[in-house]
């Protein structure tokens, strides 16, 4: 099967999603992330991560340097680096700076695109157990942050109101649930897809043995 159509679709989807996410940092759409914590943390930031993942999936693994494969054995390094980026952009201080300082906003865009690329390569090289550990940590972190935003009466970010914090908290809980469901569905589909040829080969071998 020719993988080029799949890679070309990933490239096109990644470029479109990256363009839409970057547009939220430019006028007139920038007012959305300036006025709404939900648009900033639960819409733009995940869009950048997904865009980076799609762009990386369009690059054939054979074109990447072999040293990168050794550096990212079992996807562990990619997961750790991506986790560090995610944690940083969940800090209230970092969010405020991204709203106020254009240079920090550019850093946010570049780092979250890189985070998506790291995750794409890490998931491709890791076992399900490693993926589950990383996902469990990320989902629990998102859930805890969402619950805290829902329960606190303090403004954590100077750029956003308490109402905006509350909406972001609800959305983060929904995002955590959606990530869990999406990963489970993707993992089951990949295992079924990879299992089908093997089962077919085993079935053919058994038929030939019976015939002989």
C-alpha positions in Angstrom: 0.0 0.0 0.0 1.4 3.4 -1.0 1.7 5.6 2.1 2.0 8.8 0.2 -1.7 9.7 0.0 -1.9 9.3 3.8 1.2 11.4 4.3 -0.1 14.1 1.9 -3.4 14.3 3.8 -1.6 14.6 7.1 0.5 17.4 5.7 -2.5 19.3 4.3 -4.5 18.8 7.5 -1.5 19.9 9.6 -0.9 23.0 7.6 -4.5 24.0 7.7 -4.8 23.4 11.4 -1.5 25.3 12.1 -2.7 28.2 10.0 -6.0 28.4 11.9 -4.3 28.2 15.3 -1.8 30.9 14.3 -4.6 33.1 13.1 -6.0 33.2 16.6 -2.8 35.0 17.6 -3.4 37.7 15.0 -6.0 40.5 14.8 -8.9 40.4 14.6 -9.2 36.8 15.9 -6.7 37.5 18.6 -9.5 39.1 20.7 -10.8 35.5 21.3 -7.7 34.4 23.1 -7.3 37.7 24.9 -10.9 37.6 26.3 -11.4 33.9 26.8 -9.2 31.4 28.7 -11.2 28.6 27.0 -10.2 29.8 23.5 -6.6 30.1 24.6 -6.0 26.9 26.6 -8.6 24.5 25.3 -8.9 25.6 21.6 -5.7 27.2 20.4 -3.1 25.2 22.4 -4.5 21.7 21.6 -4.8 22.8 17.9 -1.1 23.6 17.8 -0.2 20.3 19.3 -2.4 18.3 16.9 -1.1 20.4 14.0 2.5 19.5 15.0 1.6 15.9 15.2 0.0 15.8 11.8 3.0 17.6 10.2 5.4 15.1 11.8 3.3 12.2 10.6 3.7 13.4 7.0 7.5 13.0 7.3 8.7 9.4 6.5 10.6 7.9 9.4 13.4 6.9 7.0 14.2 10.5 6.3 14.9 11.3 9.9 18.5 10.9 11.1 19.3 7.6 12.8 20.7 9.5 15.8 17.2 10.8 16.5 15.9 7.2 16.8 18.6 6.3 19.3 17.9 9.5 21.2 14.2 8.7 21.4 14.4 5.0 22.3 10.9 3.7 23.1 9.6 7.2 22.8 10.6 8.0 26.4 12.6 11.2 25.6 9.9 12.5 23.3 7.2 11.9 26.0 9.3 13.6 28.7 10.1 16.7 26.6 6.5 17.0 25.4 5.3 16.7 29.0 7.6 19.5 30.1 6.2 21.8 27.3 2.6 21.0 28.3 3.3 21.7 32.0 4.9 25.0 31.2 2.0 26.3 29.2 -0.4 25.4 31.9 1.3 27.8 34.3 -0.8 31.0 34.9 2.3 33.2 34.5 3.1 31.6 31.1 -0.5 32.1 30.0 -0.5 35.7 31.0 2.8 36.4 29.2 1.5 34.8 26.0 -1.4 37.2 26.1 0.6 40.3 26.8 4.0 39.7 25.1 4.1 38.9 21.3 7.5 37.2 21.6 6.2 34.8 24.3 3.2 34.1 22.1 5.5 33.2 19.2 7.5 30.9 21.6 4.2 29.3 22.6 3.3 28.5 19.0 6.7 27.1 18.1 7.0 25.0 21.3 3.5 23.5 21.0 4.0 22.6 17.4 7.3 20.9 18.5 5.4 19.2 21.3 3.0 17.7 18.8 5.9 16.5 16.6 7.6 14.9 19.6 4.4 13.2 20.6 3.8 11.8 17.1 7.3 10.2 17.0 7.0 9.0 20.6 3.7 7.3 20.1 5.1 5.6 16.9 8.0 4.2 18.8 6.4 3.3 22.2 4.6 0.4 23.6 1.0 0.6 24.8 2.1 0.5 28.5 4.4 3.6 28.0 1.6 5.4 26.2 -0.8 4.6 28.9 1.6 5.9 31.6 2.1 9.2 29.7 -1.6 9.6 28.9 -2.7 8.8 32.5 -0.3 11.5 33.8 -1.5 14.0 31.3 -5.2 13.3 31.8 -4.9 13.4 35.6 -3.1 16.7 35.3 -5.7 18.2 33.0 -8.5 16.9 35.3 -6.9 18.3 38.4 -6.3 21.7 36.8 -9.9 21.7 35.5 -11.3 20.9 38.9 -9.1 23.6 40.5 -10.3 26.2 38.0 -13.9 25.2 38.8 -13.5 25.4 42.6 -11.2 28.3 43.2 -12.5 31.8 43.9 -9.2 33.4 43.0 -8.2 34.8 39.6 -5.2 32.7 38.6 -4.5 34.7 35.4 -4.6 38.5 35.4 -5.8 38.4 31.8 -9.0 36.5 32.5 -12.1 36.8 34.7 -13.4 34.2 37.1 -16.2 33.4 34.6 -13.6 32.7 32.0 -11.7 30.5 34.4 -14.8 28.5 35.2 -15.6 27.9 31.5 -12.0 26.8 30.9 -12.2 24.4 33.9 -15.3 22.7 32.5 -13.7 22.5 29.0 -10.5 21.0 30.4 -12.4 18.2 32.1 -14.2 17.5 28.8 -10.8 17.6 27.0 -9.3 15.1 29.4 -12.2 12.7 28.8 -12.0 13.2 25.0 -8.3 12.4 25.1 -8.9 9.1 26.9 -11.6 8.0 24.6 -9.6 9.0 21.5 -6.5 7.2 22.6 -8.5 4.0 23.5 -10.2 4.1 20.1 -7.0 4.7 18.2 -5.2 1.9 20.1 -7.9 -0.7 19.5 -8.1 0.2 15.8 -4.3 -0.1 15.4 -4.2 -3.4 17.2 -7.0 -4.8 15.1 -5.3 -3.5 11.9 -2.0 -4.9 12.8 -3.5 -8.2 14.0 -5.4 -8.9 10.8 -2.4 -9.7 8.5 -0.9 -11.9 11.2 -4.2 -13.8 11.7 -4.5 -14.2 8.0 -1.0 -15.5 7.7 -1.5 -18.0 10.6 -4.8 -19.1 9.0 -3.1 -19.7 5.7 -0.2 -21.6 7.3 -2.7 -23.8 9.1 -4.5 -24.5 5.8 -1.3 -25.4 4.0 -0.3 -27.7 6.9 -3.7 -29.4 6.8 -3.5 -29.8 3.0 0.0 -31.4 3.2 
